[in-house]
Structures are given as structure tokens and as C-alpha cells.
Amino acid sequence: MKEWLLVLKAADAAARWHVHHRRKGPAEEPYINHLLEVAMLVAEATGGSDTNLVIAALLHDAIEDSEVPRELISRTFGEDVASIVAEVTDDKSLPKADRKRKQIEGAAGKSTRAKLLKLADKTSNLRAIGVSPPADWSVKRRIEYVEWARKVAAGLRGVSPKLEQQFDEAAHAAERSFTPAL
């Protein structure tokens, strides 16, 4: 039971660290909604058996988006959580194209837990693109994002058939959002 108190502490930290962040779509959802969705996806994929992974899911964008020091995550939530978060964090000092390429190239070499987290993150992002894409994203950019996400996901497969199915459904829904019905 104690570990679930830490999950709630992580949810509180995520909400505080991302308090001013919103999703980029016209709905401008609070960013915590994304973090909670990713945490729920990994909790479902593991049957709730890996609380540290759920905590890492809540915190997965803290270093990258809020410049939360890795050491703070380690001190507060443990080295295991900090290492998962660090494994899924992009190096923001690199150009965006390089970061995207590195995600594709590095996906297959990630730990099983990082693969689950990345796949849940991509699933959540695709769901958002399907229902509330960023207003400044052209159809071409949305198509490119779905194609890129599929390339990343190809290296993440083999960890959870249910989560992989959810990813595929989210990718199809995102495509349907910009493809005219014939």
C-alpha cells in the first residue's frame, strides 16, 4: 500500500512541475491529463504490478519539459524511477531532427520498462492528434508524425500485445482524422 502513496506523490509532483503546461491542440487540455493517461496505460499493461514504472510514467517529461534535475527525481522517488525517466528523456541540446532520428534508432535497445513507457507515450500523443491536433500543424505534419511514431513503435514491439493494439488503434484514429471518407 505504501508504494501507491508514492504514486499519488508523483502525480502531485507532476501536476506542480507542469502546472503551466497545456497540450498544443485547440482543446488546450492541462498537460497533467497526458501524464495521467500515460501512467494509466502502463498500469494497465503491467496489471498494476510495477508502481515504479507508473511513477516514471507520471514523471517522464519532467526532465525534458520542466528541467527537473534527475537528482531530485532520484532523491524523491528513488534511483529506479530516475533511471527509467532518464532512459526515455530526449537530449534537448540536439536539433529536433536528430532527437527524432535517435528515438527511432534507439527504440529497440531500450529496457522493457522504457519500451512500455515510450509506447504508452506515443499512444497518448497519437490519441491527442486524432481528437485535438495542434492548430498550427498542417495535414502533412500530422501524416509525418504518425509515420514517425510508427517507426519508433516498431522498435518498441514485443512488450505488451494490448498496449501495441492500443497504439495501432490510436495511429489509425489519427489517420482517420485527416483522411477524407470516400
LUMFI-780834 format. One record per residue (C-alpha): residue number from 1; residue in three letters; x, y, z; chain. Coordinates in nm, 4 decimals. Each point is the difference from the previous one (the first is absolute). Example, Ala and Ser with C-alpha at 12.3 -4.5 7.8 and 13.67 -1.06 7.14 Angstrom:
BEGIN
<atom><num>1</num><residu>Ala</residu><X>1.2300</X><Y>-0.4500</Y><Z>0.7800</Z><chaine>A</chaine></atom>
<atom><num>2</num><residu>Ser</residu><X>0.1370</X><Y>0.3440</Y><Z>-0.0660</Z><chaine>A</chaine></atom>
END
This chain:
BEGIN
<atom><num>1</num><residu>Met</residu><X>0.0000</X><Y>0.0000</Y><Z>0.0000</Z><chaine>A</chaine></atom>
<atom><num>2</num><residu>Lys</residu><X>0.2865</X><Y>0.2372</Y><Z>0.0779</Z><chaine>A</chaine></atom>
<atom><num>3</num><residu>Glu</residu><X>0.1194</X><Y>-0.0047</Y><Z>-0.3615</Z><chaine>A</chaine></atom>
<atom><num>4</num><residu>Trp</residu><X>-0.3372</X><Y>0.1339</Y><Z>-0.1199</Z><chaine>A</chaine></atom>
<atom><num>5</num><residu>Leu</residu><X>0.0413</X><Y>0.2979</Y><Z>0.2312</Z><chaine>A</chaine></atom>
<atom><num>6</num><residu>Leu</residu><X>0.3202</X><Y>0.0696</Y><Z>-0.1928</Z><chaine>A</chaine></atom>
<atom><num>7</num><residu>Val</residu><X>-0.2009</X><Y>-0.0200</Y><Z>-0.3249</Z><chaine>A</chaine></atom>
<atom><num>8</num><residu>Leu</residu><X>-0.2303</X><Y>0.2727</Y><Z>0.1327</Z><chaine>A</chaine></atom>
<atom><num>9</num><residu>Lys</residu><X>0.3021</X><Y>0.2040</Y><Z>0.1066</Z><chaine>A</chaine></atom>
<atom><num>10</num><residu>Ala</residu><X>0.1339</X><Y>-0.0342</Y><Z>-0.3548</Z><chaine>A</chaine></atom>
<atom><num>11</num><residu>Ala</residu><X>-0.3342</X><Y>0.1115</Y><Z>-0.1456</Z><chaine>A</chaine></atom>
<atom><num>12</num><residu>Asp</residu><X>0.0119</X><Y>0.3037</Y><Z>0.2260</Z><chaine>A</chaine></atom>
<atom><num>13</num><residu>Ala</residu><X>0.3598</X><Y>0.0754</Y><Z>-0.1033</Z><chaine>A</chaine></atom>
<atom><num>14</num><residu>Ala</residu><X>-0.0875</X><Y>-0.0414</Y><Z>-0.3693</Z><chaine>A</chaine></atom>
<atom><num>15</num><residu>Ala</residu><X>-0.2928</X><Y>0.2404</Y><Z>0.0368</Z><chaine>A</chaine></atom>
<atom><num>16</num><residu>Arg</residu><X>0.2218</X><Y>0.2566</Y><Z>0.1744</Z><chaine>A</chaine></atom>
<atom><num>17</num><residu>Trp</residu><X>0.2912</X><Y>-0.0367</Y><Z>-0.2423</Z><chaine>A</chaine></atom>
<atom><num>18</num><residu>His</residu><X>-0.2292</X><Y>0.0355</Y><Z>-0.3047</Z><chaine>A</chaine></atom>
<atom><num>19</num><residu>Val</residu><X>-0.2498</X><Y>0.2442</Y><Z>0.1538</Z><chaine>A</chaine></atom>
<atom><num>20</num><residu>His</residu><X>0.0272</X><Y>0.2514</Y><Z>-0.2854</Z><chaine>A</chaine></atom>
<atom><num>21</num><residu>His</residu><X>0.0295</X><Y>-0.2535</Y><Z>-0.2817</Z><chaine>A</chaine></atom>
<atom><num>22</num><residu>Arg</residu><X>-0.2900</X><Y>-0.0751</Y><Z>-0.2342</Z><chaine>A</chaine></atom>
<atom><num>23</num><residu>Arg</residu><X>-0.0393</X><Y>-0.2408</Y><Z>-0.2897</Z><chaine>A</chaine></atom>
<atom><num>24</num><residu>Lys</residu><X>0.0582</X><Y>0.1733</Y><Z>-0.3339</Z><chaine>A</chaine></atom>
<atom><num>25</num><residu>Gly</residu><X>-0.3412</X><Y>-0.0757</Y><Z>-0.1529</Z><chaine>A</chaine></atom>
<atom><num>26</num><residu>Pro</residu><X>-0.2914</X><Y>0.2436</Y><Z>-0.0056</Z><chaine>A</chaine></atom>
<atom><num>27</num><residu>Ala</residu><X>-0.1499</X><Y>-0.1692</Y><Z>0.3070</Z><chaine>A</chaine></atom>
<atom><num>28</num><residu>Glu</residu><X>0.3114</X><Y>0.1146</Y><Z>0.1930</Z><chaine>A</chaine></atom>
<atom><num>29</num><residu>Glu</residu><X>-0.0416</X><Y>-0.2791</Y><Z>0.2532</Z><chaine>A</chaine></atom>
<atom><num>30</num><residu>Pro</residu><X>0.2102</X><Y>0.0247</Y><Z>0.3149</Z><chaine>A</chaine></atom>
<atom><num>31</num><residu>Tyr</residu><X>0.3221</X><Y>-0.1927</Y><Z>-0.0626</Z><chaine>A</chaine></atom>
<atom><num>32</num><residu>Ile</residu><X>-0.0593</X><Y>-0.2128</Y><Z>0.3095</Z><chaine>A</chaine></atom>
<atom><num>33</num><residu>Asn</residu><X>-0.2752</X><Y>-0.1747</Y><Z>-0.1988</Z><chaine>A</chaine></atom>
<atom><num>34</num><residu>His</residu><X>0.2668</X><Y>-0.1390</Y><Z>-0.2338</Z><chaine>A</chaine></atom>
<atom><num>35</num><residu>Leu</residu><X>0.2189</X><Y>-0.1134</Y><Z>0.2886</Z><chaine>A</chaine></atom>
<atom><num>36</num><residu>Leu</residu><X>-0.2937</X><Y>-0.1709</Y><Z>0.1710</Z><chaine>A</chaine></atom>
<atom><num>37</num><residu>Glu</residu><X>-0.1001</X><Y>-0.1723</Y><Z>-0.3237</Z><chaine>A</chaine></atom>
<atom><num>38</num><residu>Val</residu><X>0.3533</X><Y>-0.1326</Y><Z>-0.0519</Z><chaine>A</chaine></atom>
<atom><num>39</num><residu>Ala</residu><X>0.0093</X><Y>-0.1212</Y><Z>0.3621</Z><chaine>A</chaine></atom>
<atom><num>40</num><residu>Met</residu><X>-0.3349</X><Y>-0.1742</Y><Z>-0.0434</Z><chaine>A</chaine></atom>
<atom><num>41</num><residu>Leu</residu><X>0.1170</X><Y>-0.1693</Y><Z>-0.3194</Z><chaine>A</chaine></atom>
<atom><num>42</num><residu>Val</residu><X>0.3126</X><Y>-0.1403</Y><Z>0.1659</Z><chaine>A</chaine></atom>
<atom><num>43</num><residu>Ala</residu><X>-0.1969</X><Y>-0.0990</Y><Z>0.3122</Z><chaine>A</chaine></atom>
<atom><num>44</num><residu>Glu</residu><X>-0.2459</X><Y>-0.1930</Y><Z>-0.2173</Z><chaine>A</chaine></atom>
<atom><num>45</num><residu>Ala</residu><X>0.2820</X><Y>-0.1556</Y><Z>-0.2054</Z><chaine>A</chaine></atom>
<atom><num>46</num><residu>Thr</residu><X>0.1692</X><Y>-0.1300</Y><Z>0.3170</Z><chaine>A</chaine></atom>
<atom><num>47</num><residu>Gly</residu><X>-0.3187</X><Y>-0.0890</Y><Z>0.1863</Z><chaine>A</chaine></atom>
<atom><num>48</num><residu>Gly</residu><X>0.0972</X><Y>0.2601</Y><Z>0.2593</Z><chaine>A</chaine></atom>
<atom><num>49</num><residu>Ser</residu><X>0.2983</X><Y>-0.2093</Y><Z>0.1047</Z><chaine>A</chaine></atom>
<atom><num>50</num><residu>Asp</residu><X>0.2751</X><Y>0.2583</Y><Z>-0.0604</Z><chaine>A</chaine></atom>
<atom><num>51</num><residu>Thr</residu><X>-0.0634</X><Y>0.3113</Y><Z>0.2054</Z><chaine>A</chaine></atom>
<atom><num>52</num><residu>Asn</residu><X>0.3430</X><Y>0.1442</Y><Z>-0.0808</Z><chaine>A</chaine></atom>
<atom><num>53</num><residu>Leu</residu><X>-0.0858</X><Y>-0.0123</Y><Z>-0.3695</Z><chaine>A</chaine></atom>
<atom><num>54</num><residu>Val</residu><X>-0.3309</X><Y>0.1776</Y><Z>0.0683</Z><chaine>A</chaine></atom>
<atom><num>55</num><residu>Ile</residu><X>0.1914</X><Y>0.2666</Y><Z>0.1939</Z><chaine>A</chaine></atom>
<atom><num>56</num><residu>Ala</residu><X>0.2509</X><Y>0.0329</Y><Z>-0.2851</Z><chaine>A</chaine></atom>
<atom><num>57</num><residu>Ala</residu><X>-0.2908</X><Y>0.0403</Y><Z>-0.2417</Z><chaine>A</chaine></atom>
<atom><num>58</num><residu>Leu</residu><X>-0.1351</X><Y>0.2885</Y><Z>0.2060</Z><chaine>A</chaine></atom>
<atom><num>59</num><residu>Leu</residu><X>0.3442</X><Y>0.1618</Y><Z>0.0007</Z><chaine>A</chaine></atom>
<atom><num>60</num><residu>His</residu><X>0.1207</X><Y>-0.0981</Y><Z>-0.3477</Z><chaine>A</chaine></atom>
<atom><num>61</num><residu>Asp</residu><X>0.0060</X><Y>0.3562</Y><Z>-0.1369</Z><chaine>A</chaine></atom>
<atom><num>62</num><residu>Ala</residu><X>0.1258</X><Y>0.1732</Y><Z>0.3162</Z><chaine>A</chaine></atom>
<atom><num>63</num><residu>Ile</residu><X>0.3669</X><Y>0.0189</Y><Z>-0.1005</Z><chaine>A</chaine></atom>
<atom><num>64</num><residu>Glu</residu><X>-0.0681</X><Y>0.0795</Y><Z>-0.3649</Z><chaine>A</chaine></atom>
<atom><num>65</num><residu>Asp</residu><X>-0.2824</X><Y>0.2528</Y><Z>0.0364</Z><chaine>A</chaine></atom>
<atom><num>66</num><residu>Ser</residu><X>0.0379</X><Y>0.1473</Y><Z>0.3486</Z><chaine>A</chaine></atom>
<atom><num>67</num><residu>Glu</residu><X>0.3754</X><Y>-0.0320</Y><Z>0.0530</Z><chaine>A</chaine></atom>
<atom><num>68</num><residu>Val</residu><X>-0.0520</X><Y>-0.1985</Y><Z>0.3200</Z><chaine>A</chaine></atom>
<atom><num>69</num><residu>Pro</residu><X>0.3440</X><Y>-0.1286</Y><Z>0.1010</Z><chaine>A</chaine></atom>
<atom><num>70</num><residu>Arg</residu><X>0.0391</X><Y>-0.3767</Y><Z>-0.0257</Z><chaine>A</chaine></atom>
<atom><num>71</num><residu>Glu</residu><X>0.1493</X><Y>0.0097</Y><Z>0.3504</Z><chaine>A</chaine></atom>
<atom><num>72</num><residu>Leu</residu><X>-0.3246</X><Y>0.1439</Y><Z>0.1402</Z><chaine>A</chaine></atom>
<atom><num>73</num><residu>Ile</residu><X>-0.1987</X><Y>-0.2840</Y><Z>-0.1552</Z><chaine>A</chaine></atom>
<atom><num>74</num><residu>Ser</residu><X>0.2479</X><Y>-0.2532</Y><Z>0.1371</Z><chaine>A</chaine></atom>
<atom><num>75</num><residu>Arg</residu><X>-0.0007</X><Y>0.1515</Y><Z>0.3484</Z><chaine>A</chaine></atom>
<atom><num>76</num><residu>Thr</residu><X>-0.3788</X><Y>0.0252</Y><Z>0.0151</Z><chaine>A</chaine></atom>
<atom><num>77</num><residu>Phe</residu><X>-0.1138</X><Y>-0.3120</Y><Z>-0.1860</Z><chaine>A</chaine></atom>
<atom><num>78</num><residu>Gly</residu><X>0.3071</X><Y>-0.2248</Y><Z>-0.0080</Z><chaine>A</chaine></atom>
<atom><num>79</num><residu>Glu</residu><X>0.2756</X><Y>-0.0814</Y><Z>-0.2453</Z><chaine>A</chaine></atom>
<atom><num>80</num><residu>Asp</residu><X>-0.2103</X><Y>-0.2617</Y><Z>-0.1798</Z><chaine>A</chaine></atom>
<atom><num>81</num><residu>Val</residu><X>-0.2614</X><Y>0.2619</Y><Z>-0.0950</Z><chaine>A</chaine></atom>
<atom><num>82</num><residu>Ala</residu><X>0.2663</X><Y>0.2568</Y><Z>-0.0912</Z><chaine>A</chaine></atom>
<atom><num>83</num><residu>Ser</residu><X>0.1774</X><Y>-0.2466</Y><Z>-0.2276</Z><chaine>A</chaine></atom>
<atom><num>84</num><residu>Ile</residu><X>-0.3212</X><Y>-0.0821</Y><Z>-0.1884</Z><chaine>A</chaine></atom>
<atom><num>85</num><residu>Val</residu><X>-0.0804</X><Y>0.3701</Y><Z>-0.0418</Z><chaine>A</chaine></atom>
<atom><num>86</num><residu>Ala</residu><X>0.3552</X><Y>0.0703</Y><Z>-0.1193</Z><chaine>A</chaine></atom>
<atom><num>87</num><residu>Glu</residu><X>-0.0182</X><Y>-0.2893</Y><Z>-0.2481</Z><chaine>A</chaine></atom>
<atom><num>88</num><residu>Val</residu><X>-0.3052</X><Y>0.1510</Y><Z>-0.1727</Z><chaine>A</chaine></atom>
<atom><num>89</num><residu>Thr</residu><X>0.1191</X><Y>0.3622</Y><Z>0.0133</Z><chaine>A</chaine></atom>
<atom><num>90</num><residu>Asp</residu><X>0.1148</X><Y>0.1666</Y><Z>-0.3221</Z><chaine>A</chaine></atom>
<atom><num>91</num><residu>Asp</residu><X>0.3144</X><Y>0.2101</Y><Z>-0.0024</Z><chaine>A</chaine></atom>
<atom><num>92</num><residu>Lys</residu><X>-0.1467</X><Y>0.3454</Y><Z>-0.0667</Z><chaine>A</chaine></atom>
<atom><num>93</num><residu>Ser</residu><X>0.3439</X><Y>0.1364</Y><Z>-0.0921</Z><chaine>A</chaine></atom>
<atom><num>94</num><residu>Leu</residu><X>-0.0237</X><Y>-0.1928</Y><Z>-0.3281</Z><chaine>A</chaine></atom>
<atom><num>95</num><residu>Pro</residu><X>-0.1911</X><Y>0.1309</Y><Z>-0.3017</Z><chaine>A</chaine></atom>
<atom><num>96</num><residu>Lys</residu><X>-0.3561</X><Y>-0.1330</Y><Z>-0.0238</Z><chaine>A</chaine></atom>
<atom><num>97</num><residu>Ala</residu><X>0.0751</X><Y>-0.2120</Y><Z>-0.3089</Z><chaine>A</chaine></atom>
<atom><num>98</num><residu>Asp</residu><X>0.2872</X><Y>-0.1706</Y><Z>0.1823</Z><chaine>A</chaine></atom>
<atom><num>99</num><residu>Arg</residu><X>-0.2187</X><Y>-0.0674</Y><Z>0.3062</Z><chaine>A</chaine></atom>
<atom><num>100</num><residu>Lys</residu><X>-0.2681</X><Y>-0.1558</Y><Z>-0.2177</Z><chaine>A</chaine></atom>
<atom><num>101</num><residu>Arg</residu><X>0.2547</X><Y>-0.2142</Y><Z>-0.1856</Z><chaine>A</chaine></atom>
<atom><num>102</num><residu>Lys</residu><X>0.1555</X><Y>-0.1138</Y><Z>0.3295</Z><chaine>A</chaine></atom>
<atom><num>103</num><residu>Gln</residu><X>-0.3420</X><Y>-0.1061</Y><Z>0.1284</Z><chaine>A</chaine></atom>
<atom><num>104</num><residu>Ile</residu><X>-0.0455</X><Y>-0.2278</Y><Z>-0.3020</Z><chaine>A</chaine></atom>
<atom><num>105</num><residu>Glu</residu><X>0.3541</X><Y>-0.1381</Y><Z>0.0180</Z><chaine>A</chaine></atom>
<atom><num>106</num><residu>Gly</residu><X>-0.0006</X><Y>-0.0500</Y><Z>0.3770</Z><chaine>A</chaine></atom>
<atom><num>107</num><residu>Ala</residu><X>-0.3466</X><Y>-0.1476</Y><Z>0.0497</Z><chaine>A</chaine></atom>
<atom><num>108</num><residu>Ala</residu><X>0.0943</X><Y>-0.3657</Y><Z>-0.0371</Z><chaine>A</chaine></atom>
<atom><num>109</num><residu>Gly</residu><X>0.2884</X><Y>0.0311</Y><Z>0.2464</Z><chaine>A</chaine></atom>
<atom><num>110</num><residu>Lys</residu><X>-0.2055</X><Y>0.1406</Y><Z>0.2859</Z><chaine>A</chaine></atom>
<atom><num>111</num><residu>Ser</residu><X>-0.0833</X><Y>-0.2001</Y><Z>0.3101</Z><chaine>A</chaine></atom>
<atom><num>112</num><residu>Thr</residu><X>-0.3393</X><Y>-0.1725</Y><Z>0.0069</Z><chaine>A</chaine></atom>
<atom><num>113</num><residu>Arg</residu><X>-0.1333</X><Y>0.2560</Y><Z>0.2468</Z><chaine>A</chaine></atom>
<atom><num>114</num><residu>Ala</residu><X>0.1196</X><Y>0.2945</Y><Z>-0.2106</Z><chaine>A</chaine></atom>
<atom><num>115</num><residu>Lys</residu><X>-0.1574</X><Y>-0.1622</Y><Z>-0.3066</Z><chaine>A</chaine></atom>
<atom><num>116</num><residu>Leu</residu><X>-0.3340</X><Y>-0.0256</Y><Z>0.1802</Z><chaine>A</chaine></atom>
<atom><num>117</num><residu>Leu</residu><X>0.0225</X><Y>0.3628</Y><Z>0.1060</Z><chaine>A</chaine></atom>
<atom><num>118</num><residu>Lys</residu><X>0.1005</X><Y>0.1266</Y><Z>-0.3461</Z><chaine>A</chaine></atom>
<atom><num>119</num><residu>Leu</residu><X>-0.2772</X><Y>-0.1999</Y><Z>-0.1649</Z><chaine>A</chaine></atom>
<atom><num>120</num><residu>Ala</residu><X>-0.2559</X><Y>0.1388</Y><Z>0.2458</Z><chaine>A</chaine></atom>
<atom><num>121</num><residu>Asp</residu><X>0.1308</X><Y>0.3535</Y><Z>-0.0624</Z><chaine>A</chaine></atom>
<atom><num>122</num><residu>Lys</residu><X>-0.0265</X><Y>-0.0378</Y><Z>-0.3770</Z><chaine>A</chaine></atom>
<atom><num>123</num><residu>Thr</residu><X>-0.3502</X><Y>-0.1477</Y><Z>0.0370</Z><chaine>A</chaine></atom>
<atom><num>124</num><residu>Ser</residu><X>-0.1139</X><Y>0.2977</Y><Z>0.2058</Z><chaine>A</chaine></atom>
<atom><num>125</num><residu>Asn</residu><X>0.1552</X><Y>0.2454</Y><Z>-0.2465</Z><chaine>A</chaine></atom>
<atom><num>126</num><residu>Leu</residu><X>-0.1720</X><Y>-0.1677</Y><Z>-0.2953</Z><chaine>A</chaine></atom>
<atom><num>127</num><residu>Arg</residu><X>-0.3326</X><Y>0.0047</Y><Z>0.1820</Z><chaine>A</chaine></atom>
<atom><num>128</num><residu>Ala</residu><X>0.0412</X><Y>0.3745</Y><Z>0.0517</Z><chaine>A</chaine></atom>
<atom><num>129</num><residu>Ile</residu><X>0.0844</X><Y>0.0542</Y><Z>-0.3666</Z><chaine>A</chaine></atom>
<atom><num>130</num><residu>Gly</residu><X>-0.3139</X><Y>-0.1907</Y><Z>-0.0953</Z><chaine>A</chaine></atom>
<atom><num>131</num><residu>Val</residu><X>-0.2355</X><Y>0.2160</Y><Z>0.2065</Z><chaine>A</chaine></atom>
<atom><num>132</num><residu>Ser</residu><X>0.1779</X><Y>0.3326</Y><Z>0.0561</Z><chaine>A</chaine></atom>
<atom><num>133</num><residu>Pro</residu><X>0.3067</X><Y>0.0473</Y><Z>-0.2209</Z><chaine>A</chaine></atom>
<atom><num>134</num><residu>Pro</residu><X>0.2117</X><Y>0.3125</Y><Z>0.0433</Z><chaine>A</chaine></atom>
<atom><num>135</num><residu>Ala</residu><X>-0.1705</X><Y>0.2800</Y><Z>-0.1896</Z><chaine>A</chaine></atom>
<atom><num>136</num><residu>Asp</residu><X>0.3178</X><Y>0.0908</Y><Z>-0.1872</Z><chaine>A</chaine></atom>
<atom><num>137</num><residu>Trp</residu><X>0.0651</X><Y>-0.3567</Y><Z>-0.1207</Z><chaine>A</chaine></atom>
<atom><num>138</num><residu>Ser</residu><X>-0.0726</X><Y>-0.0523</Y><Z>-0.3679</Z><chaine>A</chaine></atom>
<atom><num>139</num><residu>Val</residu><X>-0.1362</X><Y>-0.3294</Y><Z>-0.1278</Z><chaine>A</chaine></atom>
<atom><num>140</num><residu>Lys</residu><X>0.3511</X><Y>-0.0755</Y><Z>-0.1274</Z><chaine>A</chaine></atom>
<atom><num>141</num><residu>Arg</residu><X>0.1483</X><Y>0.0457</Y><Z>0.3470</Z><chaine>A</chaine></atom>
<atom><num>142</num><residu>Arg</residu><X>-0.2669</X><Y>-0.2243</Y><Z>0.1547</Z><chaine>A</chaine></atom>
<atom><num>143</num><residu>Ile</residu><X>0.0699</X><Y>-0.2693</Y><Z>-0.2628</Z><chaine>A</chaine></atom>
<atom><num>144</num><residu>Glu</residu><X>0.3737</X><Y>0.0274</Y><Z>0.0699</Z><chaine>A</chaine></atom>
<atom><num>145</num><residu>Tyr</residu><X>-0.0571</X><Y>-0.0293</Y><Z>0.3753</Z><chaine>A</chaine></atom>
<atom><num>146</num><residu>Val</residu><X>-0.2080</X><Y>-0.3175</Y><Z>-0.0380</Z><chaine>A</chaine></atom>
<atom><num>147</num><residu>Glu</residu><X>0.2619</X><Y>-0.1512</Y><Z>-0.2330</Z><chaine>A</chaine></atom>
<atom><num>148</num><residu>Trp</residu><X>0.2802</X><Y>0.0920</Y><Z>0.2421</Z><chaine>A</chaine></atom>
<atom><num>149</num><residu>Ala</residu><X>-0.1888</X><Y>-0.1357</Y><Z>0.3012</Z><chaine>A</chaine></atom>
<atom><num>150</num><residu>Arg</residu><X>-0.0499</X><Y>-0.3298</Y><Z>-0.1838</Z><chaine>A</chaine></atom>
<atom><num>151</num><residu>Lys</residu><X>0.3749</X><Y>-0.0215</Y><Z>-0.0684</Z><chaine>A</chaine></atom>
<atom><num>152</num><residu>Val</residu><X>0.0754</X><Y>0.0573</Y><Z>0.3684</Z><chaine>A</chaine></atom>
<atom><num>153</num><residu>Ala</residu><X>-0.2659</X><Y>-0.2527</Y><Z>0.1025</Z><chaine>A</chaine></atom>
<atom><num>154</num><residu>Ala</residu><X>0.1465</X><Y>-0.2638</Y><Z>-0.2321</Z><chaine>A</chaine></atom>
<atom><num>155</num><residu>Gly</residu><X>0.3016</X><Y>-0.0165</Y><Z>0.2317</Z><chaine>A</chaine></atom>
<atom><num>156</num><residu>Leu</residu><X>-0.2181</X><Y>-0.0076</Y><Z>0.3122</Z><chaine>A</chaine></atom>
<atom><num>157</num><residu>Arg</residu><X>-0.2121</X><Y>-0.3008</Y><Z>-0.0963</Z><chaine>A</chaine></atom>
<atom><num>158</num><residu>Gly</residu><X>0.0053</X><Y>-0.3286</Y><Z>0.1851</Z><chaine>A</chaine></atom>
<atom><num>159</num><residu>Val</residu><X>-0.0684</X><Y>0.1385</Y><Z>0.3488</Z><chaine>A</chaine></atom>
<atom><num>160</num><residu>Ser</residu><X>-0.3802</X><Y>0.0123</Y><Z>0.0223</Z><chaine>A</chaine></atom>
<atom><num>161</num><residu>Pro</residu><X>-0.2457</X><Y>-0.1248</Y><Z>-0.2644</Z><chaine>A</chaine></atom>
<atom><num>162</num><residu>Lys</residu><X>-0.2833</X><Y>0.2033</Y><Z>0.1577</Z><chaine>A</chaine></atom>
<atom><num>163</num><residu>Leu</residu><X>0.2016</X><Y>0.3241</Y><Z>0.0030</Z><chaine>A</chaine></atom>
<atom><num>164</num><residu>Glu</residu><X>0.1202</X><Y>-0.0662</Y><Z>-0.3541</Z><chaine>A</chaine></atom>
<atom><num>165</num><residu>Gln</residu><X>-0.3637</X><Y>-0.0421</Y><Z>-0.1075</Z><chaine>A</chaine></atom>
<atom><num>166</num><residu>Gln</residu><X>-0.0889</X><Y>0.3287</Y><Z>0.1715</Z><chaine>A</chaine></atom>
<atom><num>167</num><residu>Phe</residu><X>0.2872</X><Y>0.1687</Y><Z>-0.1842</Z><chaine>A</chaine></atom>
<atom><num>168</num><residu>Asp</residu><X>-0.1203</X><Y>-0.1399</Y><Z>-0.3341</Z><chaine>A</chaine></atom>
<atom><num>169</num><residu>Glu</residu><X>-0.3561</X><Y>0.1159</Y><Z>0.0709</Z><chaine>A</chaine></atom>
<atom><num>170</num><residu>Ala</residu><X>0.1246</X><Y>0.3478</Y><Z>0.0926</Z><chaine>A</chaine></atom>
<atom><num>171</num><residu>Ala</residu><X>0.2090</X><Y>0.0197</Y><Z>-0.3195</Z><chaine>A</chaine></atom>
<atom><num>172</num><residu>His</residu><X>-0.3007</X><Y>-0.1017</Y><Z>-0.2118</Z><chaine>A</chaine></atom>
<atom><num>173</num><residu>Ala</residu><X>-0.2239</X><Y>0.2515</Y><Z>0.1785</Z><chaine>A</chaine></atom>
<atom><num>174</num><residu>Ala</residu><X>0.2561</X><Y>0.2754</Y><Z>-0.0559</Z><chaine>A</chaine></atom>
<atom><num>175</num><residu>Glu</residu><X>0.0098</X><Y>-0.0891</Y><Z>-0.3703</Z><chaine>A</chaine></atom>
<atom><num>176</num><residu>Arg</residu><X>-0.3789</X><Y>-0.0011</Y><Z>-0.0230</Z><chaine>A</chaine></atom>
<atom><num>177</num><residu>Ser</residu><X>-0.0031</X><Y>0.3513</Y><Z>0.1453</Z><chaine>A</chaine></atom>
<atom><num>178</num><residu>Phe</residu><X>0.1725</X><Y>0.1399</Y><Z>-0.3077</Z><chaine>A</chaine></atom>
<atom><num>179</num><residu>Thr</residu><X>-0.1059</X><Y>-0.2482</Y><Z>-0.2684</Z><chaine>A</chaine></atom>
<atom><num>180</num><residu>Pro</residu><X>-0.3222</X><Y>0.0788</Y><Z>-0.1854</Z><chaine>A</chaine></atom>
<atom><num>181</num><residu>Ala</residu><X>-0.2648</X><Y>-0.2709</Y><Z>-0.0042</Z><chaine>A</chaine></atom>
<atom><num>182</num><residu>Leu</residu><X>-0.0602</X><Y>-0.1344</Y><Z>-0.3475</Z><chaine>A</chaine></atom>
END
